[in-house]
Amino acid sequence: HVADQLIKTANILPLPTMASTLNATERSNVIVPMEADELKSCKPQDSKMALCFTIASMLFCASCVVTGQINYRFGTRVTRLLAFPVFITGTLILAFVSKETPWLIFPGLSLLGIGGLPILVTNTQVSNLFAGGSSSVLGLLCGGYDVSSAVMLVLKIAFENGFSRQNMLFLITGTHTLTLVSTFLFLPKGFIRKREEKAVTPELVVEPDVEVELLQKTNGHIESTEVKDVKEVEVVQSEKPSVKACIKNPMYLSHILWLCILHLRFYYFLGTL
């Protein structure tokens, strides 16, 4: 039927007109490829992802205040047990993110960061077990925590190669239960105290039966007035500065300012990747 129609068209239309008609038909069936930039980027989606990252980073940093207070008042075990369901909830929410419910990425990513921070906070005390090189151990722990962000990169690469994103997040949820092993078996309920170094200072030895004789000078002659027993020696300890005084300390304020600048630069770098 198509051949008959072409023959009829050829008999009716002149040759140039028929050629132009066939070219137009062919062009209508050709799929014009999109440019590489149009395939790789989607500005509305990128802006939403940047907003999600900003909110999650803000809540992550703000939760440090709450996490620190809980850890200070209730100890290591309570802090980790409270953070455990928060992290699990975050991974499960991310597992059910879909095209119909894209907004779930906001609470999921935020809870993931809030629940993961106490793991670092409570693990930093492990450096107190080392008399020498404790700062190096602490640096390794913080570096390992930062490198853990590569888990999401591995998840992305695996998803692009055919693995199920939901199953991989379920796997992360299951492996996080291993933190309960260290919570109950390896870490104490309270804190790991830092070893106190003995200060080499001269010690004052007080004998309980030492007598002190008070002398008085009268007309060029020294006369004894009374004798007392020394039984107690009061040691005046230097008072610790108050929290208000520490906050107003210029060294503390400059350190906070420098830390804020470093964090702002770090998160800006991550957000523009």
Disulfide bonds with the S-S distance in Angstrom:
none
